[in-house]
Amino acid sequence: RLRQENCLNPGGGGCSEPRLRHCTPAWQQSKTPEDNLRFVVFIVETLMAVYRHEALLKASIMSATNAHRLGGHEAPPAIISAFLGQQLSGLLKHIVDSDNETLFNVADKKGMKLDIPEIPELLIDNTDRNRTSPFAFTGNRFEFRAVGSEANCASAMIVLNTAFAEAITLFKERVDALIAKGEDQTNAIINVLREDIRTCAPIVFEGNGYSEEWVVEAKKRGLDCETSCPLIFDHYLKPDSVAMFERTNVMKKNELEARNEVKWETYTKRIQIEARVMGDLTMNHVIPVATHYQSRLAKNVHNMYAIFDNL
């Protein structure tokens, strides 16, 4: 589920910017391997949702005002990436590196036991929270930190919820296909999980999201690095975005076109207002002061010539 909260910096400097919190349910702290597996499924499929539609997520939070922040001028960077922290990253690596023979073991008469480490209560805020990450896991939730302070969060929530719904639906379809071929359910889940962890790996980044090195690396990973508002808005009308919204019965293509028209119109008018205000300030405040100072300099030069001529 998603909820909106204001960010409060525990170091003392609070901010009023909203954070979309994609919360994991209470079974996140369960003691059984099966429930831990369910937790991992939701974590990985959230990452898959972000990976498949990272450019669309950026479009959902982009605006004329937010554009001043995105792109390195202020948190967060204009490249959508996810931060997991050492504990979760190690857990996913364990799943990928282990084959099914080592990931499962026979536990006496209880049958198969899944070798996934327990997710302890200590996991809550057990990371450095990486303030440079726009989509960070912070103990018991993901935070989508790129939403502007004046934004209506509905736009970002629609995209994030729809992308996650698509991801979890595709996950179930693939698992069901393997089960239909005679594969054990848990084995099928692990096999699809392992494939998805490898697929969404480019979206996971643990380092400094503000660094120039990350921009270069993100381009190599194929992530969207665009910072222009109008071009970013175009992602609403990309074939994969339209297919996602239509598949989940959230919006049709004509509805997306109408919403995008409003976004472009709002962006254009805001830029025009800013430009006109800047022009007004220049004509009524900057130029008069500059002209006054220029006149003082000219008068000073004239007086200096008069002095030296008398000498």
Legacy VTK file of the C-alpha trace (Angstrom):
# vtk DataFile Version 3.0
C-alpha trace
ASCII
DATASET POLYDATA
POINTS 311 float
0.000 0.000 0.000
1.024 3.617 -0.364
0.827 6.480 2.068
2.081 10.038 1.933
4.177 11.520 4.736
6.457 14.493 5.153
10.168 13.829 5.345
11.829 14.723 8.621
15.605 14.671 8.676
16.660 13.045 11.958
19.767 15.218 11.868
17.623 18.237 12.720
16.968 19.877 9.361
13.420 18.951 8.481
11.836 19.451 5.084
8.236 19.625 3.957
8.622 17.504 0.847
6.250 14.536 0.623
7.495 10.979 0.420
5.402 8.211 -1.065
5.797 5.269 1.250
5.253 1.893 -0.401
4.735 -0.091 2.794
5.336 -3.802 3.218
2.742 -5.670 5.300
3.271 -6.975 8.812
4.470 -10.392 7.596
7.711 -8.636 6.669
8.950 -9.639 10.135
7.640 -13.213 9.976
9.632 -16.089 11.403
8.909 -18.670 8.683
10.925 -19.121 5.463
7.700 -19.294 3.440
6.557 -15.867 4.615
10.058 -14.519 4.080
9.830 -15.812 0.525
6.586 -13.879 0.093
8.343 -10.777 1.392
11.163 -11.260 -1.126
8.638 -11.682 -3.951
7.043 -8.319 -3.181
10.442 -6.627 -2.851
11.677 -7.996 -6.181
8.448 -7.283 -8.052
8.483 -3.712 -6.750
11.977 -3.420 -8.212
10.708 -4.924 -11.475
7.924 -2.337 -11.589
10.438 0.476 -11.117
12.841 -1.062 -13.644
10.210 -1.494 -16.367
8.743 2.005 -15.939
11.489 4.145 -14.377
11.112 6.813 -17.084
7.330 6.878 -16.589
7.799 7.230 -12.817
9.984 10.245 -13.479
7.304 11.667 -15.762
4.752 11.274 -12.965
6.724 13.581 -10.637
8.132 15.973 -13.244
6.904 19.562 -13.380
8.303 22.985 -14.200
9.111 23.576 -10.522
10.401 20.081 -9.789
12.701 20.327 -12.810
14.817 22.820 -10.854
15.529 20.054 -8.323
15.907 17.042 -10.566
19.170 16.727 -12.399
21.575 17.299 -9.542
20.563 20.801 -8.452
18.978 19.325 -5.339
17.815 15.952 -4.056
16.998 13.650 -5.696
18.895 13.052 -8.950
17.020 12.846 -12.248
17.870 9.163 -12.639
15.452 6.781 -10.971
17.300 4.072 -9.055
16.542 1.919 -6.017
18.563 1.520 -2.850
18.157 -1.688 -0.827
20.894 -1.651 1.778
23.456 -4.313 2.615
21.109 -6.805 4.265
18.529 -7.035 1.471
21.160 -6.905 -1.268
22.919 -9.837 0.383
19.654 -11.767 0.592
18.905 -11.313 -3.115
22.492 -12.226 -4.002
22.119 -15.398 -1.927
19.044 -16.394 -3.947
20.736 -15.730 -7.285
24.022 -17.431 -6.421
22.406 -20.550 -4.916
21.054 -23.288 -7.107
17.922 -25.172 -6.102
19.908 -28.018 -4.538
21.696 -25.686 -2.112
18.726 -23.362 -1.594
16.566 -26.226 -0.361
17.328 -28.813 2.280
15.394 -31.692 3.792
14.394 -31.005 7.397
13.657 -34.412 8.998
10.033 -35.392 8.351
8.919 -31.883 7.569
9.940 -32.177 3.952
11.494 -29.332 2.027
12.794 -26.352 3.981
13.686 -23.171 2.161
17.125 -21.806 2.998
16.213 -18.122 3.052
17.538 -16.290 6.111
15.040 -14.863 8.569
14.143 -11.212 8.067
14.729 -9.906 11.617
13.017 -6.991 13.301
16.407 -5.272 13.268
15.849 -4.711 9.537
13.757 -1.625 10.348
16.016 1.356 9.635
18.975 -1.017 9.479
20.399 0.854 6.478
22.118 4.179 6.012
18.925 5.290 4.180
21.051 6.723 1.327
19.657 10.245 0.992
20.804 10.418 -2.629
18.461 7.620 -3.736
15.077 8.581 -5.229
13.548 5.166 -4.448
15.016 3.743 -1.266
14.097 0.854 1.002
14.250 2.176 4.567
13.534 -0.810 6.780
9.857 -1.662 6.277
8.920 0.347 3.203
10.103 1.890 -0.033
10.167 5.684 -0.185
9.621 7.428 -3.516
11.479 10.606 -2.658
11.328 12.495 -5.943
7.829 13.962 -5.542
7.805 17.778 -5.516
6.714 19.634 -2.384
3.685 21.220 -4.089
2.703 18.144 -6.103
-0.546 16.238 -5.856
0.788 12.765 -5.141
-2.056 11.066 -7.020
-0.140 11.155 -10.311
2.872 9.307 -8.898
0.686 6.890 -6.915
-1.293 5.940 -10.028
1.890 5.072 -11.924
3.572 3.254 -9.038
0.505 1.206 -8.077
-0.266 0.330 -11.692
3.339 -0.649 -12.433
3.401 -2.875 -9.344
0.055 -4.457 -10.258
1.418 -5.259 -13.711
4.639 -6.692 -12.267
2.918 -8.968 -9.764
0.401 -10.117 -12.401
3.179 -11.027 -14.845
5.015 -12.804 -12.032
1.970 -14.961 -11.252
1.408 -15.794 -14.915
4.987 -16.998 -15.301
4.847 -19.031 -12.111
1.537 -20.595 -13.158
3.055 -21.500 -16.536
5.901 -23.385 -14.821
3.495 -25.147 -12.458
1.370 -26.206 -15.443
4.488 -27.896 -16.833
4.742 -29.985 -13.672
7.196 -27.928 -11.625
6.839 -27.647 -7.859
5.252 -24.352 -6.757
8.134 -23.196 -4.559
10.669 -24.167 -7.193
8.691 -22.248 -9.801
8.563 -19.143 -7.590
12.313 -19.309 -6.909
13.167 -19.769 -10.579
11.067 -16.766 -11.653
12.426 -14.727 -8.734
16.001 -15.540 -9.704
15.336 -14.424 -13.265
13.692 -11.176 -12.124
16.519 -10.338 -9.713
18.971 -10.556 -12.599
16.664 -8.561 -14.879
16.094 -5.636 -12.515
19.726 -5.468 -11.348
20.445 -2.259 -13.369
17.911 -0.280 -11.304
19.627 -1.142 -7.991
22.324 1.348 -7.031
23.912 1.687 -3.606
26.297 4.594 -4.266
26.166 8.377 -4.561
23.316 9.324 -6.870
24.669 12.879 -7.261
28.037 11.897 -8.704
28.978 12.401 -12.352
30.217 8.809 -12.378
26.678 7.598 -11.711
25.349 9.492 -14.727
27.892 7.708 -16.931
27.151 4.355 -15.307
23.375 4.861 -15.574
23.667 5.456 -19.310
25.643 2.221 -19.634
22.878 0.416 -17.746
20.278 1.798 -20.147
18.476 3.945 -17.569
16.692 7.129 -18.590
18.838 10.224 -17.940
16.611 12.831 -19.640
16.025 16.098 -17.727
13.757 18.004 -20.151
10.141 18.171 -18.928
8.337 18.000 -22.295
10.430 15.037 -23.425
9.914 13.230 -20.128
6.132 13.712 -20.358
6.221 11.790 -23.653
6.761 8.569 -21.700
3.070 8.553 -20.802
2.344 7.839 -24.454
5.054 5.234 -25.072
3.667 1.859 -26.229
4.752 0.012 -23.056
3.129 2.661 -20.838
-0.137 2.616 -22.787
-0.116 -1.196 -22.732
0.384 -1.228 -18.952
-2.478 1.184 -18.237
-4.836 -0.572 -20.646
-3.913 -4.075 -19.450
-4.723 -3.137 -15.862
-7.899 -1.229 -16.882
-6.644 1.962 -15.257
-6.693 4.301 -18.272
-7.151 4.160 -22.016
-4.823 5.781 -24.538
-7.169 8.716 -25.172
-7.309 9.398 -21.419
-3.505 9.395 -21.247
-3.375 11.777 -24.209
-5.829 14.132 -22.496
-3.873 14.087 -19.232
-0.624 14.690 -21.077
-2.168 17.645 -22.893
-2.981 19.150 -19.505
0.572 18.509 -18.300
2.078 20.224 -21.345
-0.339 23.163 -21.036
0.409 23.573 -17.316
4.142 23.403 -17.950
3.966 25.962 -20.779
1.878 28.435 -18.782
4.110 28.176 -15.726
7.236 28.790 -17.809
5.516 31.760 -19.482
4.537 33.210 -16.099
8.086 32.802 -14.797
9.507 34.408 -17.949
7.103 37.362 -17.733
7.855 37.895 -14.048
11.559 37.786 -14.813
11.051 40.324 -17.612
9.037 42.557 -15.292
11.715 42.377 -12.588
14.397 43.146 -15.149
12.606 46.153 -16.642
11.418 47.637 -13.334
14.246 46.777 -10.955
17.425 45.511 -12.603
17.716 47.916 -15.554
16.891 51.094 -13.537
19.513 50.223 -10.906
22.064 49.325 -13.582
21.334 52.571 -15.470
21.626 54.591 -12.266
24.978 52.989 -11.497
26.104 53.539 -15.080
25.216 57.237 -14.762
27.240 57.501 -11.549
30.249 55.939 -13.266
29.898 58.280 -16.270
29.623 61.297 -13.968
32.704 60.138 -12.071
34.682 59.801 -15.317
33.498 63.255 -16.442
34.627 64.806 -13.137
38.016 63.076 -13.342
38.567 64.501 -16.833
37.620 67.937 -15.550
40.164 67.669 -12.704
43.009 66.501 -14.924
42.239 69.133 -17.563
42.635 71.844 -14.929
46.027 70.421 -13.951
LINES 1 312
311 0 1 2 3 4 5 6 7 8 9 10 11 12 13 14 15 16 17 18 19 20 21 22 23 24 25 26 27 28 29 30 31 32 33 34 35 36 37 38 39 40 41 42 43 44 45 46 47 48 49 50 51 52 53 54 55 56 57 58 59 60 61 62 63 64 65 66 67 68 69 70 71 72 73 74 75 76 77 78 79 80 81 82 83 84 85 86 87 88 89 90 91 92 93 94 95 96 97 98 99 100 101 102 103 104 105 106 107 108 109 110 111 112 113 114 115 116 117 118 119 120 121 122 123 124 125 126 127 128 129 130 131 132 133 134 135 136 137 138 139 140 141 142 143 144 145 146 147 148 149 150 151 152 153 154 155 156 157 158 159 160 161 162 163 164 165 166 167 168 169 170 171 172 173 174 175 176 177 178 179 180 181 182 183 184 185 186 187 188 189 190 191 192 193 194 195 196 197 198 199 200 201 202 203 204 205 206 207 208 209 210 211 212 213 214 215 216 217 218 219 220 221 222 223 224 225 226 227 228 229 230 231 232 233 234 235 236 237 238 239 240 241 242 243 244 245 246 247 248 249 250 251 252 253 254 255 256 257 258 259 260 261 262 263 264 265 266 267 268 269 270 271 272 273 274 275 276 277 278 279 280 281 282 283 284 285 286 287 288 289 290 291 292 293 294 295 296 297 298 299 300 301 302 303 304 305 306 307 308 309 310
